[in-house]
Amino acid sequence: MEGTGCAKYPCAVWKSSRRAIVPSPNIWYYPDVYEQENRAQDVDGEIWRVLAQECDWAGRDVADVGCGDGFHLSRFAETARSVVGIEPHEPLVNRARRRVDGLAGVEVRRGSAQRLPLPDESVEVVHARTAYFFGPGCEPGLREAERVLRPGGALLIVDLDGASEPYGGWLRADLSHYDPAAIDTFFAAQGFRCRRVATRWWFRDLATCKAVLKIEFSPRVAARALADVVRDNGNPAAGYTVPVGYRVHVREKPAGIVVPGQSSSATSSSSVSISPRMP
């Protein structure tokens, strides 16, 4: 996923200019471990339930921005008219294309959130999950999403909730500058509504859980997180559960006349976005 990263480099900055693509230190370098993470995430389907409540993509054209290796594309393809995954990292583009090979109406294109390889008003849904849209600095991507959305379409942004424990506490321990309340304020000012979603990550064994935590956090915080997981899961035979909170930010593109000065797109020229997983 574009921009999905870990809290491993707390002094780094995610630059969201049109030309800057910063490597994601988890899926870019550890795609096989990240596949296990994707399989462990939201095992009860709570995020999908909230997304479907907010926007019905059945029979509609969907773009998944920062799609990584295409893990979520097939789920959209079950009911959507067409699905296009967009990813800047060529090795992940190739993995995504192999994953969706043979799925009708699904394609993967190389591109960035700041310059989507799509025509104006070409899709009804833009989805991004823990990718690029992390708060202040993602305005170029917000404008691009607005450009490619048809009137009445929706932008769906799924991000980690840094105020939700225990995962949020591990994030904040690695990122002293990360302010969950400021992120909420930013998206509210951009015209988004927010749904908080409580999910479970579930791992069959501790080794897989440990491997995932190691690509998401610094060694110090990963060790702390692993100790917390072991403490909170008393029966190894039942696997290992990690509570993880998310925020689902939703904004529709107006279908009618927009009064000048009241567009849902932001006009800020800021070009730096701080990511809770790729700082």
C-alpha positions in Angstrom: 0.0 0.0 0.0 1.3 3.4 -0.9 2.5 5.1 2.2 1.7 2.3 4.6 4.6 2.2 6.9 5.6 1.5 10.4 6.5 3.5 13.4 10.1 2.3 12.9 11.5 5.7 11.8 10.0 8.3 14.1 12.1 11.2 12.7 11.3 10.7 9.1 8.7 12.7 7.2 6.2 11.5 4.5 6.5 13.9 1.6 3.4 14.0 -0.6 4.5 16.2 -3.4 3.7 15.1 -7.0 7.2 13.6 -7.5 8.1 12.2 -4.0 7.3 8.6 -3.3 8.8 7.5 0.0 9.4 3.7 0.4 7.0 1.9 2.8 9.2 0.1 5.3 6.8 -2.8 5.7 5.1 -4.1 2.6 7.8 -2.8 0.2 10.5 -4.9 1.9 8.5 -7.6 3.7 5.6 -8.4 1.3 5.2 -12.0 2.5 5.0 -10.9 6.2 2.6 -8.2 5.2 0.4 -10.8 3.5 0.2 -12.5 6.9 -0.7 -9.2 8.5 -3.4 -8.5 5.9 -4.9 -11.9 6.6 -4.8 -11.3 10.4 -6.5 -7.9 10.2 -10.1 -7.3 11.0 -11.0 -10.9 11.1 -14.7 -10.1 11.9 -15.1 -7.8 8.9 -16.1 -4.8 10.9 -14.3 -2.3 8.5 -16.1 -3.8 5.5 -19.4 -3.6 7.4 -18.9 0.1 8.1 -17.7 0.8 4.5 -20.8 -0.9 3.1 -23.1 1.2 5.4 -21.4 4.4 4.2 -21.2 3.7 0.5 -22.7 0.9 -1.6 -20.3 0.1 -4.4 -22.4 -2.6 -6.0 -22.6 -1.9 -9.8 -20.2 1.1 -9.5 -16.7 1.9 -10.6 -14.1 1.7 -7.8 -10.5 2.9 -7.4 -8.4 1.5 -4.6 -5.5 4.0 -4.1 -2.3 2.6 -2.6 -3.6 -0.9 -3.2 -0.2 -2.6 -2.4 -0.3 -6.1 -3.7 -4.0 -6.0 -4.4 -5.2 -7.7 -1.3 -8.6 -5.9 -1.2 -9.3 -5.7 -4.9 -11.2 -9.0 -5.1 -13.6 -8.0 -2.3 -14.6 -4.9 -4.2 -14.8 -7.0 -7.4 -17.5 -9.2 -5.9 -20.2 -6.6 -6.6 -18.5 -3.6 -8.3 -18.9 -2.9 -12.0 -15.1 -2.3 -12.3 -12.2 -2.0 -10.0 -8.8 -0.4 -10.6 -6.0 -0.7 -8.1 -3.4 2.1 -8.1 0.1 1.5 -6.6 3.4 3.4 -7.1 5.8 0.6 -6.3 6.4 -1.6 -9.4 7.1 -4.9 -7.6 3.8 -4.5 -5.8 2.1 -3.6 -9.0 3.3 -6.9 -10.5 2.2 -8.9 -7.4 -1.2 -7.2 -7.5 -1.6 -8.1 -11.2 -0.8 -11.7 -10.6 -3.3 -11.8 -7.7 -6.2 -10.5 -9.8 -5.3 -12.3 -13.0 -8.5 -13.7 -14.4 -10.8 -11.5 -12.4 -13.2 -9.8 -14.8 -13.4 -6.0 -14.6 -10.3 -5.7 -12.4 -7.0 -4.0 -13.4 -3.9 -2.6 -11.7 -2.2 0.6 -12.8 1.1 2.1 -11.6 0.6 5.6 -10.2 0.5 7.8 -7.1 -2.2 9.4 -5.0 -0.9 12.8 -6.1 -1.3 12.0 -9.8 -4.0 9.3 -10.3 -3.8 7.6 -13.7 -7.5 8.1 -14.2 -9.6 10.5 -16.3 -11.8 13.2 -14.7 -15.0 11.9 -13.2 -14.3 8.3 -14.0 -15.2 6.4 -10.8 -17.9 6.6 -8.1 -15.8 5.3 -5.2 -12.2 6.1 -4.2 -11.0 3.9 -1.4 -7.6 4.1 0.5 -6.7 1.9 3.4 -3.8 3.0 5.6 -2.2 4.6 2.5 -1.0 8.1 1.9 -4.0 9.9 3.5 -2.6 10.4 7.0 -3.6 14.0 7.7 -2.1 17.4 7.0 -0.1 17.2 3.8 -2.3 14.9 1.9 -4.2 17.7 0.2 -2.8 17.0 -3.2 -4.2 13.5 -3.0 -7.6 14.8 -1.8 -7.8 17.1 -4.8 -6.9 14.2 -7.1 -9.6 12.0 -5.6 -12.1 14.8 -6.0 -11.1 15.2 -9.7 -11.6 11.5 -10.6 -14.9 11.1 -8.6 -18.1 11.5 -10.4 -20.7 13.9 -8.8 -22.3 12.0 -5.9 -19.3 9.7 -5.5 -17.5 9.0 -2.3 -14.0 9.1 -1.0 -13.4 6.4 1.7 -10.3 6.7 3.8 -9.5 3.9 6.3 -6.8 4.8 8.8 -5.5 3.5 12.2 -7.0 5.2 15.2 -4.0 6.3 17.3 -6.2 7.0 20.3 -7.4 3.4 20.5 -5.6 1.0 22.8 -3.4 -1.0 22.8 -2.3 -0.4 19.2 -2.6 3.3 19.4 -0.4 3.3 22.5 2.3 1.5 20.6 2.1 4.0 17.8 2.4 6.9 20.1 5.3 5.3 21.9 7.2 5.2 18.6 6.0 8.6 17.3 6.2 11.4 19.8 4.9 13.9 17.2 1.8 11.9 16.3 -1.4 13.7 17.5 -4.6 11.7 16.8 -6.8 14.6 17.8 -5.1 16.8 15.2 -5.7 14.2 12.5 -9.4 14.2 13.4 -9.5 18.0 13.3 -7.9 18.0 9.9 -10.3 15.6 8.3 -13.3 17.3 9.9 -12.1 20.6 8.4 -11.9 18.9 5.0 -15.6 18.0 5.2 -15.3 14.3 6.2 -17.4 12.5 8.7 -15.7 9.9 10.8 -16.7 6.4 12.0 -14.6 4.8 14.7 -14.3 1.0 14.2 -13.1 -1.5 16.8 -11.5 -4.6 15.2 -9.6 -7.7 16.1 -6.4 -8.8 14.5 -6.0 -12.6 15.1 -2.9 -14.7 14.7 -2.8 -18.5 14.8 0.6 -18.5 16.4 3.0 -16.2 18.3 5.7 -16.4 15.7 3.5 -14.8 13.0 2.4 -12.1 15.4 6.0 -11.4 16.3 7.0 -11.1 12.7 4.2 -8.6 12.0 5.0 -6.5 15.0 8.7 -6.3 14.0 7.8 -4.7 10.6 5.4 -2.3 12.2 7.4 -0.9 15.1 10.9 -0.2 16.3 12.6 -3.1 18.1 11.9 -1.5 21.5 8.2 -1.0 20.9 7.8 -4.3 19.1 9.2 -6.1 22.1 6.8 -4.2 24.4 3.9 -4.9 22.1 4.7 -8.6 22.0 4.9 -8.8 25.8 1.5 -7.1 26.0 0.0 -9.6 23.5 1.4 -12.6 25.5 0.0 -11.1 28.7 -3.4 -10.5 27.3 -3.8 -13.9 25.6 -3.8 -16.6 28.2 -4.6 -19.6 26.1 -2.1 -20.1 23.2 -4.3 -22.8 21.8 -6.9 -20.2 21.0 -4.4 -18.0 19.0 -3.5 -14.4 19.7 -5.9 -11.5 19.5 -4.8 -7.9 19.2 -7.5 -5.2 19.5 -6.9 -2.5 16.8 -9.0 0.6 16.3 -9.6 2.3 13.0 -11.1 5.5 11.7 -13.2 5.5 8.5 -13.3 9.0 7.0 -16.1 9.6 4.4 -16.7 12.5 2.1 -19.1 12.7 -0.9 -18.5 14.8 -3.9 -21.5 17.2 -4.3 -23.9 16.1 -7.0 -25.5 19.5 -7.4 -24.3 23.1 -7.8 -21.4 24.0 -5.6 -21.4 27.6 -4.3 -18.0 29.3 -5.1 -15.7 29.1 -2.2 -17.7 26.1 -0.7 -16.1 23.2 -2.6 -15.4 20.1 -0.6 -11.8 20.1 -1.9 -9.2 21.7 0.2 -7.0 24.4 -1.4 -4.1 24.2 1.0 -0.7 23.9 -0.7 0.9 21.9 2.2 3.0 19.1 0.9 4.1 17.2 4.0 2.0 14.5 5.6 2.8 12.7 8.8 1.9 9.0 8.8 1.3 7.1 12.0 2.8 4.1 10.3 5.3 5.8 8.0 6.4 8.9 9.8 
